[in-house]
Amino acid sequence: MIVESQVLGKKLGKLIVKFNSVGKIKEFEGELLKLDPEVEDDPEIAKILKEYLEQMKK
């Protein structure tokens, strides 16, 4: 889940949510990740994004 993106896309928010057996949030944690050329693309996410962008062109 993307929860935050800083100006100019330099940082990305990451949120981890854990649920109990009845579906209620039992804990969560978040962090801000720095994006730079050393960060490699995740192939699975890149595929999802590509499909989404293709749908947006229609």
N, C-alpha and C positions, 0 to 999 in steps of 0.2 A: 504494500500500500504506500503510495507516495502521499505524504502529508504536508510537505512544505518544499518550496523551491525558492532559493534566494535570488535576488536581482541578478540578471545576466546568466542565470543557470550555473553559478559557481558552487552551489551547495545543494544537497538533496536531503530531505528529511526521511528518516526510516522509523517506522513504528512497528513494534512487536506486541501483539495482543494475545493473551492466554485466557481461555474461557473455561468455566467449570462445566460439570456434566449437564447442567440445565441451560447452558448457553449464556450465562451471565459472565461479564468480564471479571476475572479474578486478579489479574495483574497486567501491567503494560509497562513498556519502556521505550524510549525514543532517543534518537541521536541525529545529529546533523553531520552529513558526510561531505567532505570536500571533493569536488569534481575537478580533475585536471587531466592533461594528456596521458598520464601514467595509469589512469583508471581504464581498464579494458571493458568493452561492451559485453554484456551478458547475452549470449546468442538467443536464448529463449525469450528474453524481454525484447531484444531487437526484432525478432520475428513478430511478436505481438504488436509492437509499435508500427512496424511496416504494414501489417494488415489493417490496423486502425487508420493510418494515414491514407491508404488506398481507398478505404470506405469513405473517408472525408472528401475525397476528390469527386465522388459520384454525385 
